[in-house]
Amino acid sequence: MNTPRIRTENLSKRYKGADKFSLEKVNLSISSGDIYGILGPNGAGKTTLISILCGIFEPTEGSLSYYRNSKAVSFEQFQPNIGYVPQEYAFFEELTPLQNLEYFGAMYNLNKNEIRTQSRLILDLLGLKKVVNDRILTFSGGMKRRVNLAIGIIHNPSVLFLDEPTVGVDVQSKVAILRILKELNQKGTTIIYTSHHLSEAEAFCNSISLLDHGKIIVEGSLKALMKEHETQNLKDLFIRFTGEEFRD
């Protein structure tokens, strides 16, 4: 039996002044150790859903439950377990990678020794060892993506949220980022991920939700869903449920 990490029941979100829900009655279950993809066309509600799951937004309706060792806990208890890597860069470009990790590590309540050890380890792992003292504003897009990831994992989160973690990066950076994420997952980190790169998602995720117009239209094991719906790959499954019309 899979150990639960996060569950939602009829989760809905309507922004102030909006005439319709951005998310409507979303039910999903994410298990410990999953690499769980939240996928869908532009405007489907993916970023809104991830933002609610990691505590940035409050839902308008419905419930959201977090679990530690199979026991439900409050968000305040669960929050230290969360890492978040947003689609937009979330660091200070005028500072160095090391200075950024010192700042964000302190926000995660790590002590100086922990920050120093973790920073050197992570920056080396992400191929940034030679530029730890260079200002980030001089970096390429791929290097900035890796700094973004470093900030999200410095505190060894047990649950990691990733919003388009490889967008706009070179092939080498993409391969390195996905390899490191797979290694984190193998060590026990549950990953919740969204991307428009369906071939990447197919190779990376074991479970998915397809989201469209704020609703989950299919959810479960990726392999089982492709078998059930007789599709050869995730792209075919995606098109079957979301159609081929242009999206704004």
Helices and strands as residue ranges (DSSP letters): E 4-13, E 23-31, E 35-39, H 46-53, E 61-68, E 71-73, H 75-78, G 79-81, E 82-85, H 97-107, H 112-125, G 129-131, G 136-138, H 141-153, E 159-163, H 171-186, E 190-194, H 198-204, E 207-212, E 215-221, H 222-228, H 234-242
